[in-house]
Amino acid sequence: MAVNFANLSCFSIIRLFVLTLVYKIIQMKLSQIAFFCLVGVALCSCGNLAKGETKSTAPAPKKTIDIQVASMAIKNDPVCGMPLKQGEIGDTTTYEGKVYGFCGTGCKDEFVKSPPQYLNQQ
């Protein structure tokens, strides 16, 4: 049976499509339906997590050292010059009995290689 779509409204075309789809589903064998269900479950579980795990997209919190800025030798990172604030100190080291704070481990590592180079810039 040929259908002339030009004479049908949009709603009629959608209804015809849905009815055809339902008819095709009814004609499917049970094994085909089970196969498609298993494929759907497999595709939905691709991001499989261990039992009890949760998936987080939030970045890991930045680790900081809890030290009073006032107790440090200088108030800025001696390598990059960033002002250090309470709760935002990424790393520290001691040089000649004084505590120096840094924004992160990278700046501390540079300082440890040659402390006088950075302290003379202050």
PyMOL commands that set and color helices and strands:
alter all, ss='L'
color gray80, all
select helices_A, chain A and resi 5-7+10-27+30-44+69-71+105-113+115-119
alter helices_A, ss='H'
color red, helices_A
select strands_A, chain A and resi 91-95+98-102
alter strands_A, ss='S'
color yellow, strands_A
deselect
rebuild
show_as cartoon
